[in-house]
Amino acid sequence: MQKLEITRRAEPTQRLRLLPVLAPVIIFAAVAGLFLAALQKGDPSKIPSALIGRPAPVVDLPPVADLTRAGVAVPGFVTADLGKGKPAVVNFWASWCVPCAEEHPQLVALTQRTGVALYGINNKDQPANAARFLALHGNPYRAIGADANGRAAIEWGVYGMPETFIVDGKGTVVFKHVGPITVQALEQTVLPALAKASAAP
């Protein structure tokens, strides 16, 4: 009878000893659950950018090696190409990015419908893969810079591929779209933002 009583007293003590070990795991699981719930409810395309209202970050990127269009080498991208009186669009993409392939028809449609200067920044990609991607999907870009080490993406505050920015005629970033541009996003957010940038003095 005495042994049984000792065992029963020991059980609460063992549970108390486990509490400090389990507490961090329980707290982490709770925080992770809240974070995932917030991501599912939120719209990643509405993530704010510190660049809005500021000059486009200065980058000077070489062209994608051996990339040509109609036998002419496609030039690289430099920030100096922007801010020449008309809005421009800067799109970060990569051949390894599945959403980039999904959004590409919208980029082609954007340039065909508006004639806007679209500049590509090819992120951490192999030149041959980038060329194959464009041969398959079309090349709507006026110029494409090779961001081999991802430094330009950091300068522009890019979260992941693809991301798209609208820069006004003065070289100021006025709009950012995170994630692939869908047909709906093109009609409801990108084209209106571009129209607004075009109408700005």
C-alpha positions as CSV (number, residue, x, y, z in Angstrom):
1,M,0.0,0.0,0.0
2,Q,2.8,2.3,0.8
3,K,4.6,1.6,-2.5
4,L,1.5,2.5,-4.5
5,E,1.2,5.8,-2.7
6,I,4.8,6.7,-3.5
7,T,4.3,6.0,-7.2
8,R,1.2,8.2,-7.3
9,R,3.1,11.0,-5.7
10,A,5.9,10.6,-8.2
11,E,3.7,11.0,-11.3
12,P,2.9,14.7,-10.8
13,T,6.6,15.4,-10.1
14,Q,7.6,13.8,-13.4
15,R,5.0,15.8,-15.3
16,L,6.3,19.0,-13.8
17,R,9.8,18.1,-14.9
18,L,8.6,17.6,-18.5
19,L,6.8,20.9,-18.6
20,P,9.9,23.1,-19.3
21,V,10.9,20.7,-22.1
22,L,7.5,20.7,-23.8
23,A,6.6,24.4,-23.3
24,P,8.8,25.7,-26.2
25,V,7.5,23.0,-28.5
26,I,3.9,23.9,-27.7
27,I,4.6,27.6,-28.1
28,F,6.3,27.1,-31.4
29,A,3.5,24.9,-32.7
30,A,0.9,27.6,-31.7
31,V,2.9,30.4,-33.3
32,A,3.5,28.4,-36.5
33,G,-0.2,27.6,-36.7
34,L,-1.1,31.3,-36.4
35,F,1.5,32.2,-39.1
36,L,0.1,29.6,-41.5
37,A,-3.4,30.8,-40.9
38,A,-2.4,34.4,-41.6
39,L,-0.7,33.4,-44.8
40,Q,-3.8,31.5,-46.1
41,K,-6.1,34.4,-45.3
42,G,-3.8,37.1,-46.6
43,D,-3.0,38.2,-50.1
44,P,0.7,38.0,-50.8
45,S,0.4,40.5,-53.7
46,K,-0.6,43.1,-51.1
47,I,2.7,42.8,-49.1
48,P,3.9,46.4,-48.8
49,S,7.2,47.5,-50.3
50,A,9.5,50.1,-48.8
51,L,10.4,51.1,-52.3
52,I,7.0,52.6,-53.2
53,G,7.5,56.4,-53.6
54,R,11.3,56.1,-53.8
55,P,13.8,56.0,-56.8
56,A,14.3,52.6,-58.4
57,P,17.4,50.9,-56.9
58,V,20.5,51.4,-58.9
59,V,21.7,48.2,-60.6
60,D,23.9,47.6,-63.6
61,L,23.3,44.0,-64.8
62,P,25.0,42.3,-67.8
63,P,23.0,40.6,-70.5
64,V,22.1,36.9,-70.3
65,A,24.9,35.2,-72.1
66,D,24.3,34.3,-75.8
67,L,20.6,35.4,-75.6
68,T,19.5,36.9,-79.0
69,R,16.3,38.1,-80.6
70,A,16.1,38.0,-84.4
71,G,19.9,37.5,-84.5
72,V,20.6,40.5,-82.3
73,A,22.0,40.2,-78.8
74,V,19.4,41.1,-76.1
75,P,21.0,43.9,-73.9
76,G,21.4,43.8,-70.2
77,F,19.5,46.0,-67.7
78,V,20.6,49.2,-66.0
79,T,18.5,51.4,-63.8
80,A,19.5,54.3,-66.1
81,D,17.1,52.8,-68.7
82,L,14.2,53.9,-66.4
83,G,12.8,57.4,-65.7
84,K,13.0,58.7,-69.2
85,G,9.6,60.4,-69.2
86,K,7.5,57.2,-69.6
87,P,6.5,54.5,-67.2
88,A,8.3,51.1,-67.4
89,V,7.8,47.7,-65.9
90,V,10.5,45.6,-64.2
91,N,9.8,41.9,-63.8
92,F,11.9,39.5,-61.8
93,W,11.8,35.9,-63.2
94,A,13.6,32.6,-63.6
95,S,13.3,29.6,-65.8
96,W,13.2,27.3,-62.7
97,C,10.1,29.3,-61.4
98,V,6.9,27.5,-62.2
99,P,4.7,30.6,-61.4
100,C,6.9,32.6,-63.8
101,A,5.7,30.3,-66.7
102,E,2.1,30.7,-65.5
103,E,2.3,34.5,-65.6
104,H,4.3,34.9,-68.8
105,P,1.2,35.1,-71.2
106,Q,0.1,38.1,-69.1
107,L,3.4,39.8,-69.6
108,V,3.2,39.2,-73.3
109,A,-0.4,40.6,-73.3
110,L,0.7,43.6,-71.2
111,T,3.3,44.7,-73.8
112,Q,1.1,44.0,-76.7
113,R,-1.8,46.0,-75.3
114,T,0.1,48.9,-73.8
115,G,3.5,49.1,-75.6
116,V,5.1,49.6,-72.2
117,A,8.8,49.0,-71.9
118,L,9.2,45.7,-70.0
119,Y,12.6,45.0,-68.5
120,G,13.4,41.5,-67.1
121,I,15.8,40.6,-64.3
122,N,16.7,36.9,-64.6
123,N,17.4,35.6,-61.1
124,K,20.0,33.0,-60.3
125,D,19.5,31.2,-63.6
126,Q,21.5,29.3,-66.2
127,P,21.8,31.3,-69.4
128,A,20.8,28.2,-71.5
129,N,17.8,27.6,-69.4
130,A,16.7,31.2,-69.6
131,A,17.1,31.1,-73.4
132,R,15.1,27.9,-73.6
133,F,12.3,29.4,-71.4
134,L,12.0,32.5,-73.7
135,A,12.1,30.4,-76.9
136,L,9.2,28.4,-75.5
137,H,7.1,31.2,-74.0
138,G,8.2,34.2,-76.1
139,N,10.3,37.2,-75.2
140,P,8.3,40.4,-74.3
141,Y,11.3,42.0,-72.6
142,R,13.1,45.1,-74.1
143,A,16.2,44.1,-72.1
144,I,17.1,41.4,-69.6
145,G,19.7,41.6,-66.9
146,A,21.4,38.5,-65.5
147,D,21.2,38.6,-61.7
148,A,23.5,35.6,-61.2
149,N,24.1,36.1,-57.5
150,G,20.7,37.5,-56.6
151,R,22.1,40.9,-55.5
152,A,19.6,42.9,-57.6
153,A,16.7,41.0,-56.0
154,I,18.0,42.0,-52.6
155,E,18.4,45.6,-53.7
156,W,14.8,45.7,-54.9
157,G,13.4,43.9,-51.8
158,V,12.2,40.9,-53.7
159,Y,10.6,38.1,-51.6
160,G,10.5,35.5,-54.3
161,M,10.0,34.8,-58.0
162,P,8.1,36.3,-59.8
163,E,7.7,39.9,-58.7
164,T,6.8,43.0,-60.8
165,F,7.3,46.7,-60.3
166,I,6.0,49.7,-62.1
167,V,8.3,52.7,-62.3
168,D,7.0,56.1,-63.4
169,G,8.5,58.5,-65.9
170,K,10.7,60.1,-63.2
171,G,12.2,56.8,-62.2
172,T,10.1,56.4,-59.0
173,V,8.7,53.0,-58.0
174,V,4.9,53.4,-57.8
175,F,3.6,49.9,-57.7
176,K,4.7,46.3,-56.7
177,H,3.0,43.0,-57.5
178,V,4.2,40.0,-55.5
179,G,3.6,36.6,-57.2
180,P,2.5,35.7,-60.7
181,I,0.3,38.2,-62.5
182,T,-2.9,36.4,-63.3
183,V,-5.5,37.5,-65.9
184,Q,-7.6,39.0,-63.0
185,A,-4.6,40.8,-61.5
186,L,-3.6,42.2,-64.9
187,E,-7.1,43.7,-65.5
188,Q,-7.8,44.8,-61.9
189,T,-4.5,46.0,-60.5
190,V,-1.6,46.1,-63.0
191,L,-3.2,47.9,-65.9
192,P,-4.9,50.5,-63.7
193,A,-1.6,51.1,-61.9
194,L,0.2,51.5,-65.2
195,A,-2.6,53.9,-66.5
196,K,-2.2,55.9,-63.3
197,A,1.6,56.1,-63.7
198,S,1.1,57.2,-67.4
199,A,-1.3,59.9,-66.4
200,A,1.0,61.3,-63.7
201,P,2.7,64.6,-64.7
